[in-house]
Amino acid sequence: MNHLVRFAAVASVALLVSTAAQAQDCQVSITEPFDLTETDIASIYDCIGDKMVEGYSKGGDMVAKNYRNWTVTGTRHGVAGAHGNRLLLTYANDIAAEQYLKFAEEGVVMPAGSRLAKESIKINKKKIAAVVGPLFLMTKLEAGAAPETADWLYGGIQPNGKPMKFKQGFCHDCHMSWEEQDFLAYPLEEVRVGN
């Protein structure tokens, strides 16, 4: 009898762990990000939105806890191809917001202290589900603080709250494409705030 009770307890724990893992994912019927409609993306965000901040915040990072209080720069998540074809939505802190929301294509100079947080959602084709992706971060430093990256500090927080590890050049080499925009990529035009 004692073995039956232990077996039932172990089975219950396994079921709870399995259910908790599935609760982190949001099932999708379309696995190609570029084929998702606005309605599909809204449905995914309704399912996964609260899990994003909860996951990013696990490591105690203050940006992860507070970035949703910043200015949102898009009307919804969009897929641009960068960052692994993830669904992306960028937030700008008070220092960055005014300049960033101009979406200027040349002569852009972001003020020191500007911070951007780009939350991401990945479509996992094996799980046929949307899952929380990293929170990508950019911080504009004082002039001359990091000349090799035009004074930008790149960072990221994994969905479990741990900091991402990568070389600064990994991000900056891609951002070089937007030199006239102070190395900033913007949301797709159709999802930009104000368009």
KOLVOZA-734581 format. One record per residue: residue number from 1; residue in three letters; x, y, z of N, C-alpha, C, CB in turn. Coordinates in nm, 2 decimals, always signed. Each point is the difference from the previous one (the first is absolute). Glycine has a CB too. Layout:
BEGIN
REC   i  aa    n.X    n.Y    n.Z   ca.X   ca.Y   ca.Z    c.X    c.Y    c.Z   cb.X   cb.Y   cb.Z
REC NUM ALA      X      Y      Z      X      Y      Z      X      Y      Z      X      Y      Z
...
This chain:
BEGIN
REC   i  aa    n.X    n.Y    n.Z   ca.X   ca.Y   ca.Z    c.X    c.Y    c.Z   cb.X   cb.Y   cb.Z
REC   1 MET  +0.08  -0.12  +0.00  -0.08  +0.12  +0.00  +0.09  +0.13  +0.00  -0.18  -0.13  +0.12
REC   2 ASN  +0.28  +0.12  -0.04  +0.09  +0.12  +0.01  +0.07  +0.03  -0.14  +0.04  -0.06  +0.24
REC   3 HIS  -0.01  -0.05  -0.32  +0.05  +0.02  -0.13  -0.10  +0.07  -0.09  +0.15  -0.20  +0.03
REC   4 LEU  -0.27  +0.16  -0.02  -0.11  +0.07  -0.08  -0.01  +0.15  +0.03  -0.12  -0.22  -0.01
REC   5 VAL  +0.13  +0.25  +0.14  -0.01  +0.14  +0.04  +0.12  +0.08  -0.06  -0.13  -0.06  +0.21
REC   6 ARG  +0.25  +0.00  -0.20  +0.12  +0.07  -0.05  -0.01  +0.01  -0.16  +0.13  -0.09  +0.19
REC   7 PHE  -0.18  -0.01  -0.25  -0.01  +0.00  -0.15  -0.10  +0.11  -0.04  +0.05  -0.24  -0.01
REC   8 ALA  -0.16  +0.25  +0.08  -0.10  +0.11  -0.03  +0.05  +0.13  +0.03  -0.18  -0.16  +0.06
REC   9 ALA  +0.26  +0.18  +0.04  +0.06  +0.13  +0.03  +0.10  +0.04  -0.11  -0.03  -0.04  +0.25
REC  10 VAL  +0.12  -0.06  -0.29  +0.09  +0.03  -0.11  -0.07  +0.03  -0.13  +0.17  -0.15  +0.11
REC  11 ALA  -0.27  +0.08  -0.14  -0.08  +0.02  -0.12  -0.06  +0.14  +0.00  -0.05  -0.25  -0.02
REC  12 SER  +0.00  +0.29  +0.14  -0.06  +0.13  +0.01  +0.10  +0.11  -0.02  -0.17  -0.09  +0.16
REC  13 VAL  +0.29  +0.08  -0.10  +0.10  +0.10  -0.02  +0.04  +0.01  -0.15  +0.09  -0.04  +0.24
REC  14 ALA  -0.07  -0.08  -0.30  +0.04  +0.00  -0.15  -0.11  +0.07  -0.08  +0.13  -0.22  +0.04
REC  15 LEU  -0.26  +0.20  -0.01  -0.10  +0.06  -0.07  +0.00  +0.15  +0.02  -0.14  -0.20  +0.02
REC  16 LEU  +0.17  +0.25  +0.10  +0.00  +0.14  +0.03  +0.12  +0.06  -0.07  -0.10  -0.04  +0.22
REC  17 VAL  +0.22  -0.02  -0.23  +0.11  +0.05  -0.07  -0.03  +0.01  -0.14  +0.16  -0.10  +0.17
REC  18 SER  -0.22  +0.00  -0.23  -0.03  -0.01  -0.14  -0.10  +0.11  -0.04  +0.04  -0.24  +0.00
REC  19 THR  -0.14  +0.26  +0.09  -0.10  +0.11  -0.02  +0.06  +0.13  +0.01  -0.18  -0.15  +0.09
REC  20 ALA  +0.27  +0.17  +0.00  +0.07  +0.13  +0.02  +0.08  +0.04  -0.12  +0.01  -0.04  +0.25
REC  21 ALA  +0.06  -0.06  -0.31  +0.08  +0.02  -0.11  -0.08  +0.04  -0.12  +0.17  -0.16  +0.08
REC  22 GLN  -0.29  +0.09  -0.10  -0.09  +0.04  -0.11  -0.06  +0.13  +0.02  -0.05  -0.24  -0.03
REC  23 ALA  +0.03  +0.28  +0.16  -0.06  +0.13  +0.02  +0.09  +0.12  -0.04  -0.12  -0.10  +0.19
REC  24 GLN  +0.25  +0.07  -0.20  +0.09  +0.11  -0.05  -0.01  +0.02  -0.15  +0.15  -0.06  +0.19
REC  25 ASP  -0.20  -0.04  -0.26  -0.01  +0.01  -0.15  -0.15  +0.03  -0.04  +0.19  -0.16  -0.02
REC  26 CYS  -0.20  +0.22  -0.09  -0.13  +0.03  -0.06  -0.01  -0.07  -0.13  -0.02  +0.23  +0.12
REC  27 GLN  -0.07  -0.32  -0.13  -0.01  -0.08  -0.13  -0.04  +0.09  -0.11  -0.07  -0.20  +0.13
REC  28 VAL  +0.12  +0.17  -0.25  -0.03  +0.08  -0.12  -0.03  -0.10  -0.11  +0.15  +0.19  +0.07
REC  29 SER  -0.23  -0.14  -0.17  -0.03  -0.08  -0.12  +0.09  +0.04  -0.11  -0.24  -0.03  +0.08
REC  30 ILE  +0.30  +0.14  -0.08  +0.09  +0.05  -0.10  +0.14  +0.01  +0.05  -0.18  +0.12  -0.11
REC  31 THR  +0.28  -0.19  +0.06  +0.14  +0.00  +0.05  +0.09  +0.09  -0.07  -0.04  -0.23  +0.07
REC  32 GLU  +0.00  +0.29  -0.18  +0.09  +0.09  -0.08  -0.04  +0.14  +0.05  +0.02  -0.15  -0.20
REC  33 PRO  +0.08  +0.22  +0.27  -0.04  +0.13  +0.06  -0.05  +0.10  -0.10  +0.18  -0.04  +0.16
REC  34 PHE  -0.13  +0.04  -0.29  -0.04  +0.10  -0.10  -0.14  -0.03  -0.05  +0.24  +0.03  -0.06
REC  35 ASP  -0.30  -0.14  +0.09  -0.13  -0.04  -0.04  -0.11  +0.04  +0.11  +0.10  -0.18  -0.15
REC  36 LEU  -0.05  +0.22  +0.26  -0.10  +0.03  +0.11  -0.07  +0.13  -0.03  +0.15  -0.11  +0.17
REC  37 THR  -0.28  +0.11  -0.15  -0.08  +0.12  -0.02  +0.00  +0.09  +0.13  -0.15  -0.13  -0.16
REC  38 GLU  +0.10  +0.25  +0.15  -0.01  +0.08  +0.11  -0.08  -0.06  +0.12  +0.02  +0.20  -0.16
REC  39 THR  -0.13  -0.27  +0.12  -0.08  -0.07  +0.10  +0.08  -0.12  +0.06  -0.21  +0.06  -0.13
REC  40 ASP  +0.29  -0.13  +0.05  +0.08  -0.11  +0.06  +0.10  +0.06  +0.10  -0.02  -0.13  -0.21
REC  41 ILE  +0.08  +0.24  +0.18  +0.10  +0.06  +0.09  -0.07  +0.05  +0.13  +0.15  +0.06  -0.20
REC  42 ALA  -0.26  +0.00  +0.18  -0.08  +0.05  +0.12  -0.03  -0.12  +0.09  -0.09  +0.19  -0.13
REC  43 SER  +0.05  -0.30  +0.07  -0.04  -0.12  +0.08  +0.12  -0.06  +0.07  -0.18  -0.05  -0.16
REC  44 ILE  +0.30  +0.05  +0.09  +0.12  -0.05  +0.07  +0.04  +0.09  +0.11  +0.08  -0.10  -0.22
REC  45 TYR  -0.09  +0.23  +0.20  +0.04  +0.09  +0.11  -0.10  -0.01  +0.12  +0.10  +0.16  -0.17
REC  46 ASP  -0.23  -0.18  +0.14  -0.09  -0.02  +0.11  +0.04  -0.12  +0.09  -0.18  +0.10  -0.14
REC  47 CYS  +0.23  -0.20  +0.07  +0.04  -0.12  +0.07  +0.13  +0.01  +0.08  -0.12  -0.13  -0.18
REC  48 ILE  +0.22  +0.20  +0.11  +0.13  +0.00  +0.05  +0.05  +0.13  +0.07  +0.05  -0.16  -0.18
REC  49 GLY  -0.12  +0.27  +0.16  +0.04  +0.13  +0.05  +0.04  +0.01  +0.14  -0.14  +0.08  -0.17
REC  50 ASP  +0.06  -0.13  +0.26  +0.03  +0.00  +0.15  +0.12  -0.09  +0.03  -0.24  +0.05  +0.05
REC  51 LYS  +0.26  -0.15  -0.12  +0.11  -0.10  +0.03  +0.14  +0.07  -0.03  -0.16  -0.20  -0.05
REC  52 MET  +0.15  +0.29  -0.05  +0.13  +0.07  -0.04  +0.06  +0.07  +0.12  -0.09  +0.02  -0.24
REC  53 VAL  +0.02  +0.08  +0.29  +0.06  +0.08  +0.11  +0.03  -0.09  +0.12  -0.13  +0.20  -0.08
REC  54 GLU  +0.04  -0.30  +0.11  +0.02  -0.09  +0.11  +0.14  -0.07  -0.02  -0.25  -0.03  +0.03
REC  55 GLY  +0.27  -0.02  -0.14  +0.13  -0.08  -0.03  +0.12  +0.09  +0.00  -0.13  -0.16  -0.13
REC  56 TYR  +0.12  +0.28  +0.06  +0.12  +0.09  +0.00  +0.03  +0.05  +0.14  -0.07  +0.07  -0.24
REC  57 SER  -0.02  -0.05  +0.32  +0.02  +0.06  +0.13  +0.06  -0.10  +0.11  -0.19  +0.15  -0.05
REC  58 LYS  +0.19  -0.28  +0.01  +0.05  -0.10  +0.10  +0.14  +0.03  +0.05  -0.15  -0.17  -0.11
REC  59 GLY  +0.23  +0.23  +0.03  +0.14  +0.03  +0.04  +0.02  +0.13  +0.08  +0.07  -0.13  -0.20
REC  60 GLY  -0.18  +0.20  +0.22  +0.00  +0.12  +0.08  +0.05  +0.13  -0.07  +0.05  -0.15  +0.18
REC  61 ASP  -0.04  +0.14  -0.32  +0.04  +0.12  -0.07  -0.11  +0.10  +0.00  +0.15  -0.15  -0.15
REC  62 MET  -0.11  +0.28  +0.18  -0.10  +0.10  +0.01  -0.06  +0.04  -0.13  +0.12  +0.08  +0.20
REC  63 VAL  -0.04  -0.08  -0.31  -0.06  +0.02  -0.13  -0.10  -0.10  -0.04  +0.21  +0.11  -0.07
REC  64 ALA  -0.18  -0.24  +0.10  -0.10  -0.10  -0.03  -0.13  +0.01  +0.08  +0.19  -0.15  -0.05
REC  65 LYS  -0.18  +0.21  +0.17  -0.12  +0.02  +0.08  -0.08  +0.12  -0.05  +0.12  -0.11  +0.19
REC  66 ASN  -0.05  +0.21  -0.25  -0.07  +0.13  -0.02  -0.01  +0.04  -0.15  +0.09  +0.06  +0.22
REC  67 TYR  -0.04  -0.13  -0.31  +0.00  +0.05  -0.14  -0.14  +0.02  -0.06  +0.22  -0.11  -0.03
REC  68 ARG  -0.32  +0.04  +0.08  -0.13  +0.02  -0.05  -0.06  +0.13  +0.05  -0.03  -0.25  -0.01
REC  69 ASN  +0.09  +0.32  +0.10  -0.04  +0.14  +0.04  +0.06  +0.10  -0.09  -0.02  -0.08  +0.23
REC  70 TRP  +0.11  +0.04  -0.32  +0.05  +0.09  -0.10  -0.09  +0.03  -0.12  +0.23  -0.08  +0.07
REC  71 THR  -0.19  +0.16  -0.16  -0.08  +0.03  -0.12  +0.00  -0.12  -0.10  +0.04  +0.25  +0.03
REC  72 VAL  -0.15  -0.30  -0.07  +0.00  -0.11  -0.10  +0.01  +0.06  -0.14  -0.14  -0.15  +0.16
REC  73 THR  +0.22  +0.10  -0.25  +0.02  +0.06  -0.13  -0.07  -0.06  -0.11  +0.22  +0.05  +0.09
REC  74 GLY  -0.30  -0.16  -0.06  -0.08  -0.07  -0.10  -0.14  -0.03  +0.04  +0.21  -0.10  -0.09
REC  75 THR  -0.30  +0.09  +0.00  -0.13  -0.03  +0.03  -0.02  -0.15  +0.04  -0.08  +0.18  -0.15
REC  76 ARG  +0.17  -0.26  +0.11  +0.00  -0.15  +0.03  +0.14  -0.05  -0.03  -0.25  -0.02  -0.05
REC  77 HIS  +0.27  -0.11  +0.08  +0.13  -0.07  -0.04  +0.00  -0.01  -0.15  +0.01  -0.13  +0.22
REC  78 GLY  +0.11  +0.14  -0.28  +0.01  -0.02  -0.14  +0.12  -0.09  -0.03  -0.10  +0.23  -0.04
REC  79 VAL  +0.10  -0.29  -0.08  +0.11  -0.08  -0.05  +0.08  +0.07  -0.10  -0.13  -0.21  +0.05
REC  80 ALA  +0.26  +0.24  -0.03  +0.08  +0.07  -0.10  +0.11  -0.09  -0.06  -0.05  +0.21  +0.12
REC  81 GLY  +0.07  -0.32  -0.06  +0.11  -0.09  -0.05  +0.12  +0.01  +0.09  -0.08  +0.03  -0.23
REC  82 ALA  +0.11  +0.08  +0.29  +0.11  +0.01  +0.10  -0.03  -0.07  +0.13  +0.07  +0.22  -0.10
REC  83 HIS  +0.03  -0.25  +0.17  -0.02  -0.07  +0.13  -0.07  -0.14  -0.02  -0.01  +0.22  +0.12
REC  84 GLY  +0.05  -0.29  -0.22  -0.04  -0.14  -0.02  -0.15  -0.01  -0.04  +0.17  -0.06  +0.16
REC  85 ASN  -0.22  +0.15  -0.24  -0.14  +0.00  -0.04  -0.10  -0.01  +0.11  +0.08  -0.11  -0.20
REC  86 ARG  -0.05  +0.17  +0.32  -0.09  +0.01  +0.11  -0.10  +0.11  -0.01  +0.18  -0.09  +0.14
REC  87 LEU  -0.29  +0.08  -0.07  -0.09  +0.11  +0.01  +0.06  +0.10  +0.10  -0.21  -0.15  -0.05
REC  88 LEU  +0.22  +0.27  +0.01  +0.07  +0.10  +0.08  -0.08  +0.13  +0.03  +0.21  -0.08  -0.10
REC  89 LEU  -0.20  +0.13  +0.23  -0.06  +0.12  +0.04  +0.10  +0.08  +0.08  -0.24  -0.10  -0.01
REC  90 THR  +0.26  +0.23  -0.03  +0.11  +0.08  +0.07  -0.07  +0.10  +0.09  +0.16  -0.03  -0.19
REC  91 TYR  -0.10  +0.05  +0.30  -0.03  +0.10  +0.10  +0.12  +0.10  +0.02  -0.16  -0.16  +0.12
REC  92 ALA  +0.13  +0.29  -0.11  +0.10  +0.10  +0.02  -0.01  +0.07  +0.13  +0.01  +0.03  -0.25
REC  93 ASN  +0.10  -0.01  +0.32  -0.01  +0.08  +0.13  -0.03  +0.14  -0.03  +0.15  -0.16  +0.12
REC  94 ASP  -0.17  +0.24  -0.02  -0.04  +0.14  -0.01  +0.11  +0.08  -0.08  -0.13  -0.01  +0.21
REC  95 ILE  +0.26  -0.02  -0.19  +0.11  +0.07  -0.07  +0.00  -0.03  -0.15  +0.13  -0.01  +0.21
REC  96 ALA  -0.17  -0.11  -0.24  +0.01  -0.05  -0.14  -0.13  +0.03  -0.08  +0.16  -0.17  +0.07
REC  97 ALA  -0.27  +0.17  -0.01  -0.13  +0.00  -0.07  -0.02  +0.11  -0.10  -0.09  -0.10  +0.20
REC  98 GLU  +0.12  +0.23  -0.17  -0.03  +0.11  -0.09  +0.08  -0.02  -0.13  -0.04  +0.15  +0.20
REC  99 GLN  +0.17  -0.18  -0.19  +0.08  -0.01  -0.12  -0.04  -0.13  -0.08  +0.19  +0.13  +0.12
REC 100 TYR  -0.20  -0.24  -0.05  -0.03  -0.13  -0.06  -0.13  +0.01  -0.08  +0.13  -0.12  +0.18
REC 101 LEU  -0.23  +0.18  -0.12  -0.14  +0.00  -0.06  +0.00  +0.08  -0.13  -0.10  -0.04  +0.23
REC 102 LYS  +0.20  +0.12  -0.26  +0.00  +0.07  -0.12  +0.03  -0.09  -0.12  +0.08  +0.20  +0.12
REC 103 PHE  -0.02  -0.32  -0.09  +0.03  -0.10  -0.10  +0.08  +0.06  -0.12  -0.21  -0.13  +0.07
REC 104 ALA  +0.30  +0.23  -0.03  +0.08  +0.07  -0.10  +0.10  -0.10  -0.07  -0.03  +0.22  +0.13
REC 105 GLU  +0.05  -0.20  -0.26  +0.09  -0.09  -0.07  +0.14  +0.05  -0.02  -0.20  -0.07  -0.11
REC 106 GLU  +0.23  +0.20  +0.15  +0.14  +0.05  +0.00  +0.02  +0.11  +0.10  +0.01  -0.06  -0.25
REC 107 GLY  +0.11  +0.08  +0.29  +0.04  +0.10  +0.09  -0.05  -0.02  +0.14  -0.01  +0.15  -0.19
REC 108 VAL  -0.02  -0.28  +0.23  -0.05  -0.03  +0.13  +0.12  +0.00  +0.10  -0.19  -0.14  -0.10
REC 109 VAL  +0.17  +0.20  +0.21  +0.09  +0.00  +0.11  -0.08  -0.02  +0.13  +0.17  +0.15  -0.12
REC 110 MET  -0.16  -0.27  +0.17  -0.08  -0.03  +0.13  +0.08  +0.05  +0.12  -0.10  -0.21  -0.11
REC 111 PRO  +0.03  +0.27  +0.20  +0.06  +0.06  +0.12  +0.05  -0.11  +0.09  -0.14  +0.20  -0.01
REC 112 ALA  +0.26  -0.18  +0.08  +0.05  -0.09  +0.10  -0.11  -0.03  +0.10  +0.24  +0.09  -0.03
REC 113 GLY  -0.25  -0.21  +0.07  -0.10  -0.05  +0.10  -0.12  -0.06  -0.07  +0.08  +0.18  +0.15
REC 114 SER  -0.09  -0.17  -0.28  -0.11  -0.06  -0.08  +0.01  -0.15  +0.02  +0.00  +0.19  -0.17
REC 115 ARG  -0.12  -0.25  +0.20  +0.00  -0.15  +0.01  -0.12  -0.05  -0.08  +0.10  +0.01  +0.23
REC 116 LEU  -0.08  -0.12  -0.29  -0.10  -0.07  -0.08  -0.01  -0.14  +0.05  +0.04  +0.15  -0.20
REC 117 ALA  -0.16  -0.20  +0.21  -0.02  -0.14  +0.04  -0.09  -0.06  -0.11  +0.03  +0.05  +0.25
REC 118 LYS  +0.01  -0.16  -0.31  -0.07  -0.06  -0.11  -0.04  -0.14  +0.05  +0.12  +0.13  -0.18
REC 119 GLU  -0.25  -0.15  +0.21  -0.04  -0.13  +0.04  -0.02  -0.09  -0.12  -0.11  +0.09  +0.21
REC 120 SER  +0.12  -0.22  -0.20  -0.01  -0.08  -0.12  -0.08  -0.13  +0.03  +0.22  +0.09  -0.08
REC 121 ILE  -0.28  -0.14  -0.02  -0.07  -0.12  +0.01  +0.04  -0.09  -0.12  -0.20  +0.11  +0.11
REC 122 LYS  +0.24  -0.23  -0.08  +0.05  -0.10  -0.10  -0.11  -0.10  -0.03  +0.24  +0.04  +0.07
REC 123 ILE  -0.26  -0.07  -0.20  -0.09  -0.11  -0.04  +0.09  -0.12  -0.01  -0.16  +0.15  -0.13
REC 124 ASN  +0.14  -0.25  +0.22  +0.07  -0.12  +0.01  -0.07  -0.10  -0.09  +0.08  +0.04  +0.24
REC 125 LYS  -0.02  -0.07  -0.35  -0.07  -0.09  -0.10  -0.01  -0.14  +0.05  +0.09  +0.14  -0.18
REC 126 LYS  +0.00  -0.19  +0.26  -0.01  -0.14  +0.05  -0.11  -0.01  +0.10  +0.25  -0.03  -0.03
REC 127 LYS  -0.27  +0.13  +0.12  -0.11  -0.01  +0.10  -0.13  +0.05  -0.06  +0.17  +0.04  +0.18
REC 128 ILE  -0.16  +0.03  -0.30  -0.12  +0.06  -0.06  -0.06  +0.10  +0.10  -0.04  -0.20  -0.15
REC 129 ALA  +0.13  +0.28  +0.20  -0.04  +0.09  +0.11  +0.08  +0.13  +0.00  -0.07  -0.19  +0.14
REC 130 ALA  +0.01  +0.30  -0.09  +0.07  +0.12  +0.02  +0.06  +0.00  +0.14  -0.15  +0.13  -0.15
REC 131 VAL  +0.28  -0.10  +0.16  +0.07  +0.00  +0.13  +0.06  +0.14  +0.02  +0.04  -0.25  -0.01
REC 132 VAL  -0.01  +0.28  +0.14  +0.06  +0.13  +0.03  +0.15  -0.01  -0.05  -0.15  +0.03  +0.21
REC 133 GLY  +0.19  +0.08  -0.28  +0.14  +0.01  -0.04  +0.07  +0.10  +0.09  -0.07  -0.05  -0.24
REC 134 PRO  +0.19  +0.08  +0.21  +0.08  +0.09  +0.08  -0.06  +0.15  +0.00  +0.20  -0.14  -0.04
REC 135 LEU  -0.16  +0.21  +0.14  -0.02  +0.15  +0.01  +0.13  +0.06  -0.05  -0.18  -0.01  +0.19
REC 136 PHE  +0.18  +0.07  -0.30  +0.12  +0.06  -0.06  +0.01  +0.15  +0.05  -0.01  -0.15  -0.20
REC 137 LEU  +0.13  +0.19  +0.24  +0.02  +0.13  +0.06  +0.11  +0.08  -0.07  -0.08  -0.09  +0.22
REC 138 MET  +0.06  +0.22  -0.23  +0.10  +0.10  -0.05  +0.00  +0.12  +0.09  -0.03  -0.08  -0.24
REC 139 THR  +0.15  +0.12  +0.28  +0.02  +0.12  +0.08  +0.10  +0.09  -0.06  -0.06  -0.13  +0.21
REC 140 LYS  +0.03  +0.25  -0.23  +0.09  +0.10  -0.05  +0.08  +0.06  +0.11  -0.15  +0.06  -0.19
REC 141 LEU  +0.29  -0.08  +0.18  +0.09  +0.04  +0.10  +0.05  +0.14  -0.03  +0.07  -0.23  +0.04
REC 142 GLU  +0.00  +0.29  +0.06  +0.06  +0.13  -0.02  +0.10  +0.00  -0.12  -0.02  +0.05  +0.25
REC 143 ALA  +0.04  +0.06  -0.32  +0.08  +0.00  -0.12  +0.14  -0.04  +0.04  -0.13  +0.19  -0.09
REC 144 GLY  +0.19  -0.28  +0.01  +0.13  -0.06  +0.02  +0.01  -0.12  +0.09  +0.08  +0.23  -0.04
REC 145 ALA  -0.19  -0.27  +0.10  +0.00  -0.11  +0.10  +0.02  -0.13  -0.07  -0.15  +0.13  +0.15
REC 146 ALA  +0.11  -0.15  -0.27  +0.01  -0.13  -0.08  +0.01  +0.03  -0.14  -0.12  -0.13  +0.17
REC 147 PRO  +0.24  +0.19  -0.22  +0.01  +0.04  -0.14  -0.02  -0.11  -0.10  +0.15  +0.18  +0.08
REC 148 GLU  -0.11  -0.30  -0.04  -0.01  -0.12  -0.09  -0.15  -0.03  -0.03  +0.22  -0.09  +0.09
REC 149 THR  -0.32  +0.14  -0.01  -0.14  -0.03  -0.03  -0.08  +0.13  -0.01  +0.02  -0.22  +0.12
REC 150 ALA  +0.05  +0.33  -0.15  -0.06  +0.13  -0.02  -0.07  +0.04  +0.13  -0.03  -0.04  -0.25
REC 151 ASP  +0.09  +0.00  +0.37  -0.05  +0.03  +0.13  -0.13  -0.07  +0.03  +0.11  +0.22  -0.02
REC 152 TRP  -0.14  -0.33  -0.04  -0.12  -0.08  +0.03  +0.05  -0.12  +0.08  -0.13  +0.08  -0.20
REC 153 LEU  +0.05  -0.11  +0.31  +0.03  -0.12  +0.07  -0.12  -0.10  -0.03  +0.13  +0.13  +0.19
REC 154 TYR  -0.10  -0.24  -0.24  -0.11  -0.10  -0.03  -0.01  -0.10  +0.11  +0.05  +0.03  -0.25
REC 155 GLY  -0.17  -0.08  +0.28  -0.02  -0.10  +0.10  -0.12  -0.08  -0.03  +0.12  +0.15  +0.17
REC 156 GLY  -0.15  -0.24  -0.08  -0.12  -0.08  -0.02  -0.03  -0.08  +0.13  +0.04  -0.01  -0.25
REC 157 ILE  -0.16  -0.02  +0.26  -0.05  -0.08  +0.12  -0.07  -0.12  -0.06  -0.02  +0.20  +0.16
REC 158 GLN  +0.06  -0.32  -0.12  -0.07  -0.12  -0.04  -0.14  -0.02  +0.06  +0.23  -0.11  -0.03
REC 159 PRO  -0.31  +0.03  -0.03  -0.14  -0.02  +0.06  +0.00  -0.05  +0.14  -0.07  -0.04  -0.23
REC 160 ASN  +0.18  -0.01  +0.28  +0.01  -0.05  +0.14  +0.06  +0.11  +0.09  +0.02  -0.23  -0.08
REC 161 GLY  +0.00  +0.35  +0.03  +0.05  +0.11  +0.08  +0.15  +0.01  +0.01  -0.20  -0.02  +0.13
REC 162 LYS  +0.28  -0.07  -0.19  +0.14  +0.00  +0.00  +0.05  +0.09  -0.11  +0.01  -0.23  +0.10
REC 163 PRO  +0.10  +0.30  -0.08  +0.06  +0.09  -0.10  +0.05  -0.09  -0.12  +0.06  +0.18  +0.17
REC 164 MET  -0.07  -0.12  -0.29  +0.06  -0.07  -0.12  +0.14  +0.03  +0.00  -0.22  +0.02  -0.13
REC 165 LYS  +0.30  -0.11  +0.07  +0.14  +0.02  -0.01  +0.04  +0.00  -0.15  +0.05  -0.11  +0.22
REC 166 PHE  +0.01  +0.22  -0.27  +0.04  +0.01  -0.14  +0.10  +0.12  -0.01  -0.22  -0.10  -0.08
REC 167 LYS  +0.29  +0.10  -0.03  +0.10  +0.11  -0.02  -0.08  +0.12  -0.06  +0.19  -0.17  -0.04
REC 168 GLN  -0.15  +0.29  +0.08  -0.06  +0.12  -0.04  +0.00  +0.01  -0.15  +0.07  +0.11  +0.21
REC 169 GLY  +0.04  -0.15  -0.28  +0.01  +0.00  -0.14  -0.11  -0.08  -0.07  +0.24  +0.04  +0.03
REC 170 PHE  -0.28  -0.15  +0.03  -0.10  -0.08  -0.06  -0.13  +0.08  -0.03  +0.09  -0.20  +0.13
REC 171 CYS  -0.13  +0.28  -0.04  -0.12  +0.09  -0.02  +0.03  +0.11  -0.09  -0.09  -0.06  +0.22
REC 172 HIS  +0.20  +0.13  -0.19  +0.04  +0.12  -0.07  +0.03  -0.02  -0.15  +0.09  +0.09  +0.21
REC 173 ASP  -0.04  -0.20  -0.24  +0.03  -0.03  -0.14  -0.13  +0.00  -0.09  +0.20  -0.14  +0.07
REC 174 CYS  -0.31  +0.09  -0.01  -0.12  +0.01  -0.07  -0.06  +0.14  +0.00  -0.04  -0.24  +0.07
REC 175 HIS  +0.05  +0.31  +0.04  -0.06  +0.13  +0.02  +0.08  +0.10  -0.09  -0.07  -0.05  +0.23
REC 176 MET  +0.19  +0.02  -0.28  +0.07  +0.09  -0.09  -0.08  +0.03  -0.12  +0.21  -0.10  +0.07
REC 177 SER  -0.31  +0.02  -0.11  -0.08  +0.03  -0.12  -0.08  +0.13  +0.02  -0.02  -0.25  -0.04
REC 178 TRP  +0.00  +0.29  +0.16  -0.08  +0.12  +0.03  +0.09  +0.12  +0.06  -0.20  -0.15  +0.04
REC 179 GLU  +0.31  +0.17  -0.09  +0.10  +0.10  +0.05  -0.07  +0.14  +0.00  +0.19  -0.14  -0.08
REC 180 GLU  -0.26  +0.17  -0.02  -0.06  +0.14  -0.01  -0.11  +0.02  +0.10  +0.06  +0.00  -0.24
REC 181 GLN  -0.11  -0.11  +0.29  -0.11  +0.00  +0.11  +0.06  -0.02  +0.13  -0.17  -0.09  -0.17
REC 182 ASP  +0.30  +0.12  +0.19  +0.07  -0.03  +0.13  -0.01  -0.14  +0.03  -0.04  +0.23  +0.08
REC 183 PHE  +0.05  -0.32  -0.18  +0.01  -0.14  +0.01  -0.13  -0.07  +0.06  +0.24  +0.03  +0.03
REC 184 LEU  -0.35  +0.04  -0.05  -0.13  -0.05  +0.04  -0.09  -0.05  -0.11  +0.01  +0.17  +0.19
REC 185 ALA  -0.06  -0.29  -0.17  -0.10  -0.05  -0.09  -0.14  +0.04  +0.06  +0.15  -0.19  -0.08
REC 186 TYR  -0.25  +0.22  +0.00  -0.13  +0.03  +0.05  -0.10  -0.11  -0.03  +0.06  +0.24  -0.04
REC 187 PRO  -0.17  -0.23  +0.11  -0.11  -0.10  -0.03  -0.04  +0.02  -0.15  -0.08  +0.00  +0.24
REC 188 LEU  +0.02  -0.11  -0.29  -0.06  +0.01  -0.14  -0.09  +0.12  -0.01  +0.02  -0.25  -0.03
REC 189 GLU  -0.03  +0.32  -0.08  -0.08  +0.12  -0.02  -0.15  -0.02  +0.04  +0.16  +0.07  -0.18
REC 190 GLU  -0.21  -0.19  +0.15  -0.14  -0.02  +0.02  -0.04  -0.02  +0.15  -0.01  -0.10  -0.22
REC 191 VAL  +0.11  +0.08  +0.31  -0.03  -0.01  +0.14  +0.06  +0.11  +0.08  +0.00  -0.25  -0.03
REC 192 ARG  +0.06  +0.35  -0.03  +0.06  +0.11  +0.07  -0.11  +0.09  +0.07  +0.19  +0.00  -0.16
REC 193 VAL  -0.17  +0.04  +0.28  -0.09  +0.09  +0.07  +0.00  +0.13  -0.09  +0.04  -0.10  +0.23
REC 194 GLY  -0.16  +0.15  -0.25  -0.02  +0.13  -0.08  -0.02  -0.02  -0.14  +0.14  +0.10  +0.17
REC 195 ASN  -0.12  -0.22  -0.23  -0.02  -0.03  -0.14  -0.14  -0.05  -0.03  +0.24  -0.04  -0.03
